[in-house]
Amino acid sequence: MKRKIIVGNWKMNPTTLEEASHIFKKVKNMAQKLNYTHVIICPPFPYISKFVSSKAKISVGIGAQDAFSEESGSFTGEVSPAMLRDLGVSHVIVGHSERRSAGESDEVVAKKVQSVLEAGIHPIVCVGEKERDSHGLYLDALKVQIKNSLAKVPKKLASQVIIAYEPVWAIDAKEPMEPSVIEEMTIFIRKVLADIFGQENALKTTVLYGGSINFRNAPDIITRGKVDGLLVGRESVNIPGFIELLKAVDVV
Ligand code: PGA
């Protein structure tokens, strides 16, 4: 059975370290029991150093929700991939739609992706259409977004990149995208990746789906959507929902 990747994007939750530690402990205990699933938790920055003990890392990878494109310098308020790597962070979400809607362009995303790779850690690059039209123009827009966001990735590093396909309209929504449509979109994304990296390298890139995942719909999305894993928002801070999700996904 192929190992699946489940990324928990906690966003700006929870508000206390006590609560965060409680959720993390539950996830870590569950993750230790999984055979076919790698769990990566992306908490808010202040909690990261509390979670990156070497023991925890064996069962749960720690990711960040963003990082800056420079290694160090006069950039007030920013955090560099090198600092995160030094703490023990293995993954960084880049270009989440909530950041893109706050003004982050494809060009900025591309620079961040490059700097995360240079630090030797994995970028989780979020892409996805804002809306769908009946003429399929959203496919062209998605293609451009993927190509621009990955513009600074050398072909040989394709295997280090994780793509999180998150149709913006399915984030924070009631329902995720239909699994059969997710499968179509995964095929489309892999074709775009093949254009960029070549067929062989493209197959090494991990493709996740994200948007309104919960413990009920997760197994079906993995099997019928044919993705390598999931990027989970709200449900990742909902214990026991997330525990159920991990259990269910591990056996599909
Ligand atoms: P959601 O968020 O699971 O709460 O829809 C997903 C995301 O924004 O990554």
Residues whose N, C-alpha, C, O or C-beta is under 5 A from the ligand:
A	BS01	PGA	N9 A170 I171 D172 A173 G210 G211 S212 I213 L231 V232 G233 R234
